[in-house]
Amino acid sequence: MLRKILFGALTVLLALSLVGCGAKKDANADKKDAEQKAEVTVEGSADKAVLAYAQLYAYGVIEDENQAAAGMTQADIDKVQDQIIEPLVKSFSQYPLNEESVSTITANYIEKLHTAMDMKATVKKEDKEHPVVELTATTINQAGAAEVASNNEDLLALGAAYSELLEQGLTAEDLNASPDFQQFALESIDNFINEFPLNEEATLEVTCKAVEGSDGKMYWAPEDPEAIAKFVNGQK
């Protein structure tokens, strides 16, 4: 059911290995780190890097400047994005939506989250090794959203219309090809998404560390990426 939308983003926890591409260690790593500490240059800024991780874990899309600051490749993003988007797409499978409609709904959902969450990050503590970033966001109230999913009038109307059309002899294939049904489904689901209740703006302090990107350069990354994932998904 569409309520799976509300919880699908939590699968980002499976993708936290993205941060695992940090600096590679050898037997003399600690000594080597101590010797080279003064020579290490970290690309980008910690605040933009934290925003990159927050955006990725929230809705799977990162603004270009934040992606660059975190040193993420498109392959890095795709690994997590697929896990964010897949539950959303699967939740539509109960309705005969064509590929164009699914793409439109997904894009609308991502854009609404991007706007509603209004994520911001500022460096709270400058530090050469472990800068601290203050991340603020307005997250979806998961309990309230689940309640909306269970009794939303637009979804109920969509389900009723679908059942009635099937009883009239139309097939799922007919509705998949029907511009009128596709538009009705798009509007119904869009209205449902617009009703998601939001929590009050909250703040998370994120301590960062330098990790090695796939290009061999050093970038800032959160020490505890799971904390960011939980935060942007409205979990305590």
LINZIMO-V464905 format. One record per residue. N is the residue number from 0. RES is the residue in three letters. SS is DSSP state (~ for helix, > for strand, _ for the rest). PHI is phi in degrees with one decimal (999 if undefined). D_CENTER is the distance of its C-alpha to the mean C-alpha in whole Angstrom. Layout:
BEGIN
n->N res->RES ss->SS phi->PHI d_center->D_CENTER
n->N res->RES ss->SS phi->PHI d_center->D_CENTER
END
This chain:
BEGIN
n->0 res->MET ss->_ phi->999 d_center->19
n->1 res->LEU ss->_ phi->-65.5 d_center->17
n->2 res->ARG ss->_ phi->-62.4 d_center->16
n->3 res->LYS ss->~ phi->-61.9 d_center->14
n->4 res->ILE ss->~ phi->-56.0 d_center->12
n->5 res->LEU ss->~ phi->-67.6 d_center->11
n->6 res->PHE ss->~ phi->-116.0 d_center->11
n->7 res->GLY ss->~ phi->-61.8 d_center->9
n->8 res->ALA ss->~ phi->-64.7 d_center->6
n->9 res->LEU ss->~ phi->-69.8 d_center->9
n->10 res->THR ss->~ phi->-70.0 d_center->10
n->11 res->VAL ss->~ phi->-60.7 d_center->8
n->12 res->LEU ss->~ phi->-63.3 d_center->11
n->13 res->LEU ss->~ phi->-76.5 d_center->13
n->14 res->ALA ss->~ phi->-105.2 d_center->11
n->15 res->LEU ss->~ phi->-67.8 d_center->12
n->16 res->SER ss->~ phi->-65.3 d_center->15
n->17 res->LEU ss->~ phi->-56.6 d_center->14
n->18 res->VAL ss->~ phi->-78.1 d_center->15
n->19 res->GLY ss->~ phi->-72.9 d_center->19
n->20 res->CYS ss->~ phi->-85.8 d_center->20
n->21 res->GLY ss->_ phi->-69.4 d_center->21
n->22 res->ALA ss->_ phi->-53.1 d_center->25
n->23 res->LYS ss->_ phi->-83.7 d_center->27
n->24 res->LYS ss->_ phi->-106.7 d_center->30
n->25 res->ASP ss->_ phi->-128.0 d_center->34
n->26 res->ALA ss->_ phi->-62.1 d_center->37
n->27 res->ASN ss->_ phi->-106.0 d_center->37
n->28 res->ALA ss->~ phi->-59.9 d_center->34
n->29 res->ASP ss->~ phi->-60.6 d_center->35
n->30 res->LYS ss->~ phi->-65.6 d_center->38
n->31 res->LYS ss->~ phi->-64.2 d_center->36
n->32 res->ASP ss->~ phi->-61.9 d_center->33
n->33 res->ALA ss->~ phi->-62.5 d_center->36
n->34 res->GLU ss->~ phi->-71.4 d_center->38
n->35 res->GLN ss->~ phi->-99.8 d_center->35
n->36 res->LYS ss->~ phi->-52.3 d_center->33
n->37 res->ALA ss->~ phi->-70.1 d_center->35
n->38 res->GLU ss->~ phi->-97.0 d_center->34
n->39 res->VAL ss->_ phi->-70.2 d_center->31
n->40 res->THR ss->_ phi->-114.2 d_center->29
n->41 res->VAL ss->> phi->-99.9 d_center->25
n->42 res->GLU ss->> phi->-76.0 d_center->23
n->43 res->GLY ss->_ phi->68.5 d_center->21
n->44 res->SER ss->_ phi->-118.7 d_center->21
n->45 res->ALA ss->~ phi->-64.7 d_center->19
n->46 res->ASP ss->~ phi->-65.4 d_center->17
n->47 res->LYS ss->~ phi->-70.4 d_center->16
n->48 res->ALA ss->~ phi->-65.1 d_center->15
n->49 res->VAL ss->~ phi->-63.6 d_center->13
n->50 res->LEU ss->~ phi->-60.6 d_center->11
n->51 res->ALA ss->~ phi->-59.8 d_center->10
n->52 res->TYR ss->~ phi->-65.6 d_center->9
n->53 res->ALA ss->~ phi->-63.9 d_center->7
n->54 res->GLN ss->~ phi->-65.5 d_center->6
n->55 res->LEU ss->~ phi->-62.8 d_center->5
n->56 res->TYR ss->~ phi->-74.9 d_center->4
n->57 res->ALA ss->~ phi->-82.7 d_center->3
n->58 res->TYR ss->~ phi->-145.4 d_center->2
n->59 res->GLY ss->_ phi->79.5 d_center->4
n->60 res->VAL ss->_ phi->-129.3 d_center->7
n->61 res->ILE ss->_ phi->-120.9 d_center->9
n->62 res->GLU ss->_ phi->-66.8 d_center->12
n->63 res->ASP ss->~ phi->-55.2 d_center->15
n->64 res->GLU ss->~ phi->-66.7 d_center->17
n->65 res->ASN ss->~ phi->-73.6 d_center->14
n->66 res->GLN ss->~ phi->-59.9 d_center->14
n->67 res->ALA ss->~ phi->-64.2 d_center->17
n->68 res->ALA ss->~ phi->-66.6 d_center->18
n->69 res->ALA ss->~ phi->-89.7 d_center->16
n->70 res->GLY ss->_ phi->67.7 d_center->18
n->71 res->MET ss->_ phi->-86.0 d_center->15
n->72 res->THR ss->_ phi->-88.0 d_center->16
n->73 res->GLN ss->~ phi->-63.7 d_center->15
n->74 res->ALA ss->~ phi->-64.8 d_center->15
n->75 res->ASP ss->~ phi->-59.7 d_center->13
n->76 res->ILE ss->~ phi->-65.8 d_center->10
n->77 res->ASP ss->~ phi->-59.6 d_center->11
n->78 res->LYS ss->~ phi->-60.6 d_center->12
n->79 res->VAL ss->~ phi->-83.7 d_center->8
n->80 res->GLN ss->~ phi->-57.8 d_center->7
n->81 res->ASP ss->~ phi->-58.9 d_center->10
n->82 res->GLN ss->~ phi->-75.2 d_center->9
n->83 res->ILE ss->~ phi->-75.8 d_center->6
n->84 res->ILE ss->~ phi->-80.5 d_center->8
n->85 res->GLU ss->~ phi->-55.5 d_center->11
n->86 res->PRO ss->~ phi->-61.7 d_center->12
n->87 res->LEU ss->~ phi->-63.1 d_center->11
n->88 res->VAL ss->~ phi->-64.6 d_center->14
n->89 res->LYS ss->~ phi->-62.7 d_center->16
n->90 res->SER ss->_ phi->-67.0 d_center->16
n->91 res->PHE ss->_ phi->-86.2 d_center->18
n->92 res->SER ss->_ phi->-65.2 d_center->21
n->93 res->GLN ss->_ phi->-75.6 d_center->23
n->94 res->TYR ss->_ phi->-114.3 d_center->24
n->95 res->PRO ss->_ phi->-79.7 d_center->25
n->96 res->LEU ss->_ phi->-93.8 d_center->23
n->97 res->ASN ss->_ phi->-83.5 d_center->23
n->98 res->GLU ss->~ phi->-60.6 d_center->21
n->99 res->GLU ss->~ phi->-64.6 d_center->21
n->100 res->SER ss->~ phi->-65.7 d_center->20
n->101 res->VAL ss->~ phi->-61.7 d_center->17
n->102 res->SER ss->~ phi->-63.4 d_center->16
n->103 res->THR ss->~ phi->-65.9 d_center->17
n->104 res->ILE ss->~ phi->-62.3 d_center->15
n->105 res->THR ss->~ phi->-61.9 d_center->12
n->106 res->ALA ss->~ phi->-63.3 d_center->12
n->107 res->ASN ss->~ phi->-63.9 d_center->13
n->108 res->TYR ss->~ phi->-62.6 d_center->11
n->109 res->ILE ss->~ phi->-62.6 d_center->8
n->110 res->GLU ss->~ phi->-65.8 d_center->11
n->111 res->LYS ss->~ phi->-65.9 d_center->12
n->112 res->LEU ss->~ phi->-64.3 d_center->9
n->113 res->HIS ss->~ phi->-57.6 d_center->9
n->114 res->THR ss->~ phi->-73.5 d_center->13
n->115 res->ALA ss->~ phi->-67.0 d_center->13
n->116 res->MET ss->~ phi->-73.5 d_center->11
n->117 res->ASP ss->_ phi->45.4 d_center->13
n->118 res->MET ss->_ phi->-71.9 d_center->12
n->119 res->LYS ss->> phi->-135.3 d_center->15
n->120 res->ALA ss->> phi->-140.6 d_center->16
n->121 res->THR ss->> phi->-134.9 d_center->20
n->122 res->VAL ss->> phi->-74.2 d_center->22
n->123 res->LYS ss->> phi->-92.2 d_center->24
n->124 res->LYS ss->> phi->-139.4 d_center->26
n->125 res->GLU ss->_ phi->-76.8 d_center->27
n->126 res->ASP ss->_ phi->-156.4 d_center->28
n->127 res->LYS ss->_ phi->-68.2 d_center->29
n->128 res->GLU ss->_ phi->-110.9 d_center->27
n->129 res->HIS ss->_ phi->-140.2 d_center->25
n->130 res->PRO ss->_ phi->-65.9 d_center->24
n->131 res->VAL ss->> phi->-113.5 d_center->22
n->132 res->VAL ss->> phi->-114.8 d_center->19
n->133 res->GLU ss->> phi->-96.5 d_center->19
n->134 res->LEU ss->> phi->-105.9 d_center->15
n->135 res->THR ss->> phi->-119.0 d_center->15
n->136 res->ALA ss->> phi->-162.1 d_center->13
n->137 res->THR ss->_ phi->-105.7 d_center->13
n->138 res->THR ss->_ phi->-102.8 d_center->11
n->139 res->ILE ss->> phi->-73.8 d_center->12
n->140 res->ASN ss->_ phi->-78.4 d_center->15
n->141 res->GLN ss->~ phi->-63.5 d_center->15
n->142 res->ALA ss->~ phi->-64.7 d_center->18
n->143 res->GLY ss->~ phi->-66.2 d_center->19
n->144 res->ALA ss->~ phi->-67.1 d_center->17
n->145 res->ALA ss->~ phi->-64.1 d_center->18
n->146 res->GLU ss->~ phi->-65.5 d_center->21
n->147 res->VAL ss->~ phi->-60.3 d_center->21
n->148 res->ALA ss->~ phi->-64.3 d_center->20
n->149 res->SER ss->~ phi->-81.4 d_center->23
n->150 res->ASN ss->~ phi->-139.1 d_center->25
n->151 res->ASN ss->_ phi->-69.0 d_center->24
n->152 res->GLU ss->~ phi->-64.5 d_center->27
n->153 res->ASP ss->~ phi->-67.0 d_center->25
n->154 res->LEU ss->~ phi->-68.2 d_center->23
n->155 res->LEU ss->~ phi->-63.5 d_center->27
n->156 res->ALA ss->~ phi->-66.6 d_center->29
n->157 res->LEU ss->~ phi->-64.1 d_center->27
n->158 res->GLY ss->~ phi->-63.7 d_center->27
n->159 res->ALA ss->~ phi->-65.3 d_center->31
n->160 res->ALA ss->~ phi->-64.0 d_center->31
n->161 res->TYR ss->~ phi->-61.0 d_center->30
n->162 res->SER ss->~ phi->-62.9 d_center->33
n->163 res->GLU ss->~ phi->-65.0 d_center->35
n->164 res->LEU ss->~ phi->-65.7 d_center->35
n->165 res->LEU ss->~ phi->-65.4 d_center->35
n->166 res->GLU ss->~ phi->-65.3 d_center->38
n->167 res->GLN ss->_ phi->-78.8 d_center->40
n->168 res->GLY ss->_ phi->105.8 d_center->40
n->169 res->LEU ss->_ phi->-75.5 d_center->37
n->170 res->THR ss->_ phi->-105.9 d_center->34
n->171 res->ALA ss->~ phi->-60.5 d_center->31
n->172 res->GLU ss->~ phi->-65.2 d_center->32
n->173 res->ASP ss->~ phi->-61.7 d_center->33
n->174 res->LEU ss->~ phi->-71.0 d_center->31
n->175 res->ASN ss->~ phi->-60.9 d_center->28
n->176 res->ALA ss->_ phi->-97.4 d_center->30
n->177 res->SER ss->_ phi->-90.5 d_center->31
n->178 res->PRO ss->~ phi->-59.4 d_center->30
n->179 res->ASP ss->~ phi->-66.0 d_center->31
n->180 res->PHE ss->~ phi->-66.5 d_center->29
n->181 res->GLN ss->~ phi->-61.8 d_center->26
n->182 res->GLN ss->~ phi->-66.2 d_center->26
n->183 res->PHE ss->~ phi->-62.3 d_center->27
n->184 res->ALA ss->~ phi->-64.6 d_center->24
n->185 res->LEU ss->~ phi->-60.4 d_center->21
n->186 res->GLU ss->~ phi->-66.4 d_center->23
n->187 res->SER ss->~ phi->-64.4 d_center->23
n->188 res->ILE ss->~ phi->-69.3 d_center->19
n->189 res->ASP ss->~ phi->-63.0 d_center->18
n->190 res->ASN ss->~ phi->-63.1 d_center->20
n->191 res->PHE ss->~ phi->-61.5 d_center->19
n->192 res->ILE ss->~ phi->-62.4 d_center->15
n->193 res->ASN ss->~ phi->-65.8 d_center->17
n->194 res->GLU ss->_ phi->-90.8 d_center->19
n->195 res->PHE ss->_ phi->-57.4 d_center->16
n->196 res->PRO ss->_ phi->-76.7 d_center->17
n->197 res->LEU ss->> phi->-115.5 d_center->16
n->198 res->ASN ss->_ phi->-79.5 d_center->17
n->199 res->GLU ss->_ phi->-68.6 d_center->19
n->200 res->GLU ss->_ phi->-56.2 d_center->17
n->201 res->ALA ss->> phi->-126.4 d_center->17
n->202 res->THR ss->> phi->-128.7 d_center->17
n->203 res->LEU ss->> phi->-131.6 d_center->17
n->204 res->GLU ss->> phi->-88.3 d_center->19
n->205 res->VAL ss->> phi->-117.6 d_center->17
n->206 res->THR ss->> phi->-86.5 d_center->20
n->207 res->CYS ss->> phi->-109.4 d_center->20
n->208 res->LYS ss->> phi->-141.5 d_center->22
n->209 res->ALA ss->> phi->-87.8 d_center->22
n->210 res->VAL ss->> phi->-129.3 d_center->21
n->211 res->GLU ss->> phi->-89.4 d_center->23
n->212 res->GLY ss->_ phi->-83.1 d_center->21
n->213 res->SER ss->_ phi->-67.4 d_center->22
n->214 res->ASP ss->_ phi->-90.6 d_center->24
n->215 res->GLY ss->_ phi->86.9 d_center->26
n->216 res->LYS ss->_ phi->-90.3 d_center->25
n->217 res->MET ss->> phi->-98.6 d_center->24
n->218 res->TYR ss->> phi->-137.3 d_center->20
n->219 res->TRP ss->> phi->-78.8 d_center->19
n->220 res->ALA ss->> phi->-147.8 d_center->16
n->221 res->PRO ss->> phi->-67.7 d_center->16
n->222 res->GLU ss->_ phi->-66.3 d_center->19
n->223 res->ASP ss->_ phi->-125.1 d_center->16
n->224 res->PRO ss->~ phi->-63.1 d_center->13
n->225 res->GLU ss->~ phi->-62.5 d_center->13
n->226 res->ALA ss->~ phi->-64.2 d_center->14
n->227 res->ILE ss->~ phi->-67.0 d_center->11
n->228 res->ALA ss->~ phi->-57.6 d_center->8
n->229 res->LYS ss->~ phi->-66.7 d_center->11
n->230 res->PHE ss->~ phi->-61.6 d_center->11
n->231 res->VAL ss->~ phi->-71.6 d_center->8
n->232 res->ASN ss->_ phi->-99.6 d_center->8
n->233 res->GLY ss->_ phi->73.1 d_center->12
n->234 res->GLN ss->_ phi->-94.2 d_center->14
n->235 res->LYS ss->_ phi->-76.0 d_center->17
END
